[in-house]
């Protein structure tokens, strides 16, 4: 059976935007986002305040109507709340209601949190912990794998904002910095003057990932730096100055959005379907061994569409989870007890149960050579999992 070609005709509909409002502190980024909630063209706005502390005060803006999302400051809780708003926006869109708006204030704080998490993990590594014990001020090595983990978490949030079934806004700080070359030295022009460049203080791809990029500076009119739109054309190197800027005018007039708009069609790009399958089936959260055993078998069902290699990877993850549940860590910070650990513990318990014996009364027998025992192959972990009744 050949591969079936999957196509569709383009709709030509203007998609809902992901708007980046970045710039100087106090330039009006948060104010503009809060002001947008007063528009009669939008539905409910949800506000995620990340270390900015302006959400309550800005509700005093005339007509402002938004709900503050409560979270405990952890990445997991923030991500879950964004997903909850995503589902509410999808429901509102299906019901024909005005578009839901999500405002994240700010992306700078979110990326700073992920950078802190990365450095904390690096400090806890075996080599760095030993180095810091000897010298608390030592420079530690942060592995690329840790930065990749932080970027993956960032991209989870960004993909939800890019495909949001409504209007998404994210703020970020921006400032001019000295241009640095690959060697870490300042870049100079032909006259020896140090060059300056503008930097958005967030993950380096944020400006690229957003569909509209607005820069706001104190004492200057806002500028549209980039717009991924046929309605709003911005020439390279020539930002569009907006003297009377409002987010409402940007979205519904200049970009041409309307009730007919839809979220961008952007399936997440992944190397395989392993992680998505594990997350969809809550493998990491499951504590029921029998349910995990069932998933072990379900992974190989024909309707999953998984390749043999993907099934092997999924089953390996399930087996490791079952091993942890059946053989939990012995102490805080330690891994599961090994066979040697269990034998040692049993010997210690037996010794504790035996009566005290005077060493002088013990006769030590002459050592004898024990006959060689035939070795049998050890049982694999997988043999524990595929129990089907």
C-alpha positions as a printed NumPy array, in Angstrom:
array([[  0.   ,   0.   ,   0.   ],
       [  1.516,   3.359,  -1.047],
       [  1.84 ,   6.499,   1.023],
       [ -1.27 ,   8.692,   0.86 ],
       [ -0.712,  12.342,  -0.062],
       [ -2.294,  14.743,   2.449],
       [ -3.126,  18.239,   1.165],
       [ -5.61 ,  21.069,   1.695],
       [ -6.398,  24.36 ,   0.01 ],
       [ -5.194,  27.573,   1.707],
       [ -7.934,  29.581,   3.358],
       [ -6.506,  33.078,   2.887],
       [ -7.841,  33.949,   6.351],
       [ -5.745,  36.303,   8.486],
       [ -4.568,  34.336,  11.558],
       [ -4.612,  35.606,  15.124],
       [ -1.269,  37.192,  16.021],
       [  1.344,  36.599,  18.682],
       [  2.39 ,  40.159,  19.545],
       [  5.733,  41.017,  21.125],
       [  5.746,  44.332,  22.997],
       [  9.341,  45.036,  23.963],
       [ 11.42 ,  48.022,  24.938],
       [ 12.542,  50.304,  27.745],
       [ 11.3  ,  49.982,  31.296],
       [  8.341,  52.303,  31.78 ],
       [  7.73 ,  52.767,  28.044],
       [  4.097,  51.581,  28.223],
       [  4.308,  47.893,  27.265],
       [  2.207,  46.607,  30.147],
       [ -0.169,  49.59 ,  29.95 ],
       [ -0.875,  48.957,  26.263],
       [ -1.619,  45.283,  26.923],
       [ -3.979,  46.103,  29.808],
       [ -5.672,  48.852,  27.79 ],
       [ -6.483,  46.32 ,  25.069],
       [ -8.746,  44.413,  27.477],
       [-11.192,  47.347,  27.333],
       [-11.83 ,  46.781,  23.619],
       [-15.371,  45.728,  22.704],
       [-13.928,  43.56 ,  19.925],
       [-12.34 ,  41.031,  22.297],
       [-13.675,  38.621,  24.867],
       [-12.098,  37.738,  28.191],
       [ -8.44 ,  38.626,  28.734],
       [ -6.325,  36.42 ,  31.005],
       [ -3.22 ,  37.938,  32.56 ],
       [ -0.145,  35.978,  33.712],
       [  2.054,  38.208,  35.851],
       [  5.6  ,  36.845,  36.029],
       [  7.715,  38.858,  38.477],
       [  6.382,  42.191,  37.165],
       [  3.756,  42.917,  39.849],
       [  1.583,  45.275,  37.786],
       [ -1.509,  43.153,  37.206],
       [ -3.603,  44.464,  40.114],
       [ -2.719,  48.146,  39.7  ],
       [ -3.33 ,  48.305,  35.947],
       [ -6.93 ,  47.18 ,  36.432],
       [ -7.611,  50.856,  37.244],
       [ -7.242,  51.742,  33.546],
       [-10.667,  52.924,  32.313],
       [-12.604,  49.987,  30.904],
       [ -9.922,  47.403,  31.681],
       [-11.421,  43.953,  32.273],
       [ -9.098,  41.031,  32.703],
       [ -8.639,  38.114,  35.059],
       [ -5.332,  37.492,  36.808],
       [ -4.14 ,  33.905,  36.583],
       [ -2.827,  32.652,  39.905],
       [  0.219,  30.386,  39.921],
       [  2.795,  29.223,  42.454],
       [  5.803,  30.501,  40.499],
       [  6.905,  27.103,  39.196],
       [  7.338,  26.421,  35.512],
       [  5.002,  23.428,  35.645],
       [  2.14 ,  25.421,  37.176],
       [  2.65 ,  28.321,  34.746],
       [  2.611,  25.948,  31.776],
       [ -0.532,  24.194,  33.013],
       [ -2.343,  27.519,  33.433],
       [ -1.386,  28.57 ,  29.898],
       [ -2.753,  25.26 ,  28.617],
       [ -5.967,  25.866,  30.562],
       [ -6.393,  29.295,  28.909],
       [ -5.605,  27.688,  25.535],
       [ -8.488,  25.246,  25.992],
       [-10.844,  28.033,  27.089],
       [ -9.888,  30.079,  24.009],
       [-10.582,  27.048,  21.809],
       [-14.001,  26.626,  23.409],
       [-14.832,  30.317,  22.906],
       [-13.755,  30.192,  19.266],
       [-15.886,  27.103,  18.604],
       [-18.869,  28.837,  20.211],
       [-18.464,  31.917,  17.999],
       [-17.614,  34.188,  20.923],
       [-15.239,  37.193,  20.691],
       [-11.561,  36.135,  20.791],
       [ -9.942,  35.327,  24.123],
       [ -6.769,  37.302,  24.864],
       [ -3.769,  35.957,  26.805],
       [ -1.159,  38.413,  28.088],
       [  2.179,  37.093,  29.431],
       [  4.049,  39.772,  31.357],
       [  6.877,  39.179,  30.853],
       [  8.895,  36.852,  28.634],
       [ 12.037,  38.355,  30.169],
       [ 11.079,  37.029,  33.606],
       [ 10.161,  33.617,  32.211],
       [ 13.52 ,  33.178,  30.462],
       [ 15.38 ,  34.498,  33.524],
       [ 13.648,  31.833,  35.621],
       [ 14.697,  29.109,  33.175],
       [ 18.294,  30.386,  33.168],
       [ 18.34 ,  30.289,  36.971],
       [ 16.97 ,  26.74 ,  36.885],
       [ 19.724,  25.758,  34.452],
       [ 22.477,  27.178,  36.665],
       [ 21.017,  25.553,  39.775],
       [ 21.053,  22.167,  38.051],
       [ 24.639,  22.743,  36.959],
       [ 25.679,  23.55 ,  40.536],
       [ 24.12 ,  20.297,  41.748],
       [ 26.078,  18.139,  39.321],
       [ 28.739,  15.883,  40.866],
       [ 31.765,  17.648,  39.38 ],
       [ 30.52 ,  21.168,  40.012],
       [ 29.336,  20.36 ,  43.547],
       [ 32.78 ,  19.034,  44.41 ],
       [ 34.428,  22.083,  42.835],
       [ 32.183,  24.496,  44.759],
       [ 32.848,  22.65 ,  47.986],
       [ 36.548,  23.359,  47.553],
       [ 35.997,  26.903,  46.249],
       [ 32.525,  28.466,  46.627],
       [ 33.465,  31.225,  44.15 ],
       [ 34.698,  28.864,  41.424],
       [ 33.394,  29.176,  37.889],
       [ 31.173,  26.197,  37.081],
       [ 30.602,  24.44 ,  33.776],
       [ 27.023,  24.535,  32.451],
       [ 26.582,  21.692,  29.98 ],
       [ 24.818,  22.188,  26.662],
       [ 22.319,  19.49 ,  27.622],
       [ 21.092,  21.711,  30.455],
       [ 20.654,  24.695,  28.154],
       [ 18.78 ,  22.441,  25.723],
       [ 16.383,  21.475,  28.522],
       [ 15.735,  25.145,  29.299],
       [ 15.143,  25.916,  25.618],
       [ 12.723,  22.981,  25.333],
       [ 10.689,  24.358,  28.233],
       [ 10.669,  27.814,  26.678],
       [  9.51 ,  26.413,  23.346],
       [  6.612,  24.599,  25.018],
       [  5.233,  27.968,  26.091],
       [  6.009,  29.689,  22.776],
       [  4.285,  26.994,  20.709],
       [  1.107,  27.396,  22.78 ],
       [  1.245,  31.155,  22.171],
       [  1.954,  30.744,  18.444],
       [ -1.041,  28.43 ,  17.965],
       [ -3.294,  30.205,  20.492],
       [ -6.979,  30.195,  19.346],
       [ -7.2  ,  33.924,  20.028],
       [ -4.84 ,  36.855,  20.538],
       [ -1.607,  36.332,  22.487],
       [  0.611,  39.123,  23.821],
       [  4.033,  38.728,  25.418],
       [  6.082,  41.598,  26.811],
       [  9.864,  41.768,  27.146],
       [ 12.516,  44.248,  28.105],
       [ 14.877,  45.591,  25.478],
       [ 17.937,  47.817,  25.569],
       [ 20.969,  48.909,  23.619],
       [ 24.175,  47.019,  24.331],
       [ 27.71 ,  47.003,  22.977],
       [ 28.041,  44.838,  19.875],
       [ 30.324,  41.873,  20.579],
       [ 32.137,  39.709,  18.02 ],
       [ 32.645,  35.932,  18.206],
       [ 35.804,  36.429,  20.252],
       [ 33.952,  38.416,  22.899],
       [ 35.501,  41.76 ,  21.915],
       [ 33.572,  44.986,  21.135],
       [ 32.866,  45.591,  17.438],
       [ 34.201,  48.902,  16.092],
       [ 33.559,  50.837,  12.885],
       [ 36.184,  52.223,  10.487],
       [ 36.729,  55.217,  12.76 ],
       [ 37.365,  53.059,  15.822],
       [ 34.001,  53.83 ,  17.433],
       [ 32.337,  51.04 ,  19.407],
       [ 29.118,  49.921,  17.739],
       [ 25.874,  49.484,  19.644],
       [ 23.019,  47.094,  18.944],
       [ 19.538,  46.514,  20.319],
       [ 18.887,  43.358,  22.306],
       [ 15.597,  41.828,  23.416],
       [ 16.135,  40.443,  26.924],
       [ 14.623,  37.001,  26.53 ],
       [ 15.382,  33.775,  24.71 ],
       [ 17.271,  34.754,  21.557],
       [ 14.578,  33.576,  19.097],
       [ 11.618,  35.357,  20.714],
       [ 11.459,  38.202,  18.167],
       [ 11.627,  35.698,  15.306],
       [  8.922,  33.456,  16.803],
       [  6.385,  36.293,  17.191],
       [  4.24 ,  37.359,  14.252],
       [  4.327,  41.076,  15.149],
       [  7.198,  42.849,  16.911],
       [  6.565,  46.3  ,  18.421],
       [  9.36 ,  48.304,  20.069],
       [  8.422,  50.897,  22.679],
       [ 10.853,  53.509,  24.002],
       [ 10.371,  56.323,  26.472],
       [  9.84 ,  59.658,  24.777],
       [  9.407,  58.116,  21.304],
       [  6.516,  56.794,  19.246],
       [  6.183,  52.976,  19.133],
       [  7.673,  51.249,  16.097],
       [  6.651,  48.073,  14.311],
       [  9.96 ,  46.316,  13.706],
       [  8.501,  43.244,  12.001],
       [  5.097,  42.012,  10.897],
       [  4.448,  38.608,   9.337],
       [  1.461,  39.907,   7.415],
       [  0.283,  40.791,   3.908],
       [ -1.821,  43.625,   5.344],
       [  0.97 ,  45.382,   7.265],
       [  4.188,  45.665,   5.273],
       [  7.37 ,  46.706,   7.083],
       [ 10.489,  47.248,   4.991],
       [ 13.759,  45.791,   6.186],
       [ 15.647,  48.333,   8.245],
       [ 12.776,  50.84 ,   8.121],
       [ 10.508,  50.394,  11.163],
       [  6.946,  51.642,  10.845],
       [  6.288,  54.492,  13.303],
       [  2.813,  54.516,  14.907],
       [  2.027,  57.879,  16.486],
       [ -1.284,  56.865,  18.087],
       [ -0.491,  53.27 ,  18.908],
       [ -3.022,  50.917,  20.463],
       [ -3.065,  47.138,  20.343],
       [ -6.701,  47.246,  19.163],
       [ -5.783,  49.368,  16.124],
       [ -2.808,  47.115,  15.374],
       [ -4.824,  43.892,  15.485],
       [ -8.14 ,  44.799,  13.882],
       [ -7.202,  47.625,  11.511],
       [ -3.588,  47.295,  10.444],
       [ -3.354,  43.465,  10.548],
       [ -6.933,  42.963,   9.349],
       [ -8.018,  40.415,  11.963],
       [-11.722,  39.743,  12.476],
       [-14.106,  37.21 ,  13.954],
       [-13.253,  35.003,  10.974],
       [ -9.586,  34.798,  12.017],
       [ -8.168,  31.484,  13.137],
       [ -5.072,  30.238,  14.948],
       [ -1.954,  29.563,  12.918],
       [ -1.75 ,  25.973,  11.673],
       [  1.634,  24.957,  13.086],
       [  2.003,  21.335,  14.213],
       [  4.911,  20.975,  16.632],
       [  8.002,  19.6  ,  14.891],
       [  9.456,  16.582,  16.675],
       [ 12.073,  14.002,  15.756],
       [  9.81 ,  11.111,  16.743],
       [  6.542,  10.445,  18.541],
       [  8.013,   8.97 ,  21.71 ],
       [  7.8  ,  11.999,  23.997],
       [  4.355,  12.987,  22.735],
       [  3.063,   9.444,  23.353],
       [  4.527,   9.371,  26.87 ],
       [  2.987,  12.753,  27.702],
       [ -0.412,  11.913,  26.182],
       [ -0.565,   8.783,  28.342],
       [  0.783,  10.483,  31.501],
       [  3.52 ,   7.888,  31.925],
       [  5.593,  10.198,  34.115],
       [  2.668,  10.864,  36.484],
       [  1.251,   7.322,  36.702],
       [  1.799,   5.503,  39.987],
       [ -0.217,   2.374,  39.112],
       [  2.054,  -0.463,  37.978],
       [ -0.812,  -2.383,  36.367],
       [ -1.757,   0.599,  34.199],
       [  1.883,   0.972,  33.183],
       [  1.991,  -2.725,  32.23 ],
       [ -1.082,  -2.208,  30.059],
       [  0.552,   0.78 ,  28.346],
       [  3.613,  -1.407,  27.712],
       [  1.423,  -3.644,  25.551],
       [ -0.668,  -0.803,  24.069],
       [  2.423,   0.871,  22.612],
       [  2.768,  -1.93 ,  20.05 ],
       [ -0.833,  -1.78 ,  18.826],
       [ -1.038,  -1.167,  15.038],
       [ -3.291,   1.892,  15.367],
       [ -0.626,   3.881,  17.272],
       [  1.399,   4.353,  14.092],
       [  4.63 ,   3.993,  16.073],
       [  7.726,   2.512,  14.486],
       [  9.541,  -0.431,  16.029],
       [ 12.299,   1.86 ,  17.334],
       [  9.73 ,   4.186,  18.912],
       [  7.979,   1.27 ,  20.612],
       [ 11.317,   0.079,  22.039],
       [ 12.041,   3.565,  23.419],
       [  8.564,   3.86 ,  24.946],
       [  8.767,   0.438,  26.538],
       [ 12.189,   1.272,  27.944],
       [ 10.772,   4.397,  29.601],
       [  7.863,   2.393,  31.056],
       [ 10.219,  -0.286,  32.364],
       [ 12.347,   2.314,  34.124],
       [  9.246,   3.85 ,  35.71 ],
       [  8.011,   0.428,  36.894],
       [ 11.458,  -0.352,  38.329],
       [ 11.375,   2.859,  40.377],
       [  7.846,   2.158,  41.666],
       [  8.652,  -1.433,  42.638],
       [ 12.058,  -0.571,  44.072],
       [ 11.864,   3.02 ,  45.416],
       [ 14.931,   5.001,  46.532],
       [ 16.403,   3.795,  49.822],
       [ 17.213,   7.264,  51.114],
       [ 16.749,  10.846,  49.997],
       [ 19.004,  11.523,  47.025],
       [ 19.855,   7.859,  46.443],
       [ 18.769,   5.672,  43.59 ],
       [ 16.796,   2.427,  43.895],
       [ 18.382,  -0.249,  46.044],
       [ 20.508,  -2.728,  44.091],
       [ 20.654,  -6.492,  44.753],
       [ 23.881,  -5.928,  46.659],
       [ 22.22 ,  -3.271,  48.804],
       [ 19.364,  -5.618,  49.678],
       [ 21.719,  -8.488,  50.534],
       [ 23.841,  -6.195,  52.687],
       [ 20.764,  -4.924,  54.508],
       [ 19.534,  -8.492,  55.105],
       [ 22.946,  -9.48 ,  56.531],
       [ 22.898,  -6.486,  58.86 ],
       [ 19.4  ,  -7.37 ,  60.073],
       [ 20.453, -10.979,  60.695],
       [ 23.537,  -9.889,  62.578],
       [ 21.451,  -7.601,  64.742],
       [ 19.071, -10.469,  65.607],
       [ 21.855, -12.922,  66.666],
       [ 23.044, -12.943,  70.326],
       [ 26.352, -11.303,  71.17 ],
       [ 29.274, -13.783,  70.986],
       [ 32.687, -13.43 ,  72.569],
       [ 35.238, -13.428,  69.707],
       [ 37.589, -15.605,  71.799],
       [ 34.984, -18.39 ,  71.833],
       [ 34.736, -18.513,  68.039],
       [ 36.684, -21.213,  66.185],
       [ 37.587, -20.218,  62.622],
       [ 37.594, -23.253,  60.272],
       [ 40.321, -23.796,  57.699],
       [ 39.42 , -22.286,  54.317],
       [ 38.234, -24.749,  51.713],
       [ 37.871, -24.336,  47.97 ],
       [ 34.225, -24.201,  46.959],
       [ 33.197, -25.93 ,  43.733],
       [ 32.526, -23.621,  40.796],
       [ 28.884, -22.837,  40.218],
       [ 27.315, -22.693,  36.823],
       [ 26.32 , -19.083,  35.988],
       [ 22.846, -18.44 ,  34.654],
       [ 21.934, -15.341,  32.67 ],
       [ 20.303, -12.581,  34.694],
       [ 16.669, -11.776,  34.102],
       [ 16.035,  -8.607,  32.159],
       [ 13.962,  -5.76 ,  33.482],
       [ 11.549,  -6.158,  30.601],
       [ 10.534,  -9.582,  31.866],
       [  8.854,  -7.906,  34.809],
       [  6.716,  -5.623,  32.725],
       [  4.868,  -7.611,  30.059],
       [  2.669,  -9.55 ,  32.463],
       [ -0.67 , -10.009,  30.765],
       [ -3.492, -11.799,  32.433]])
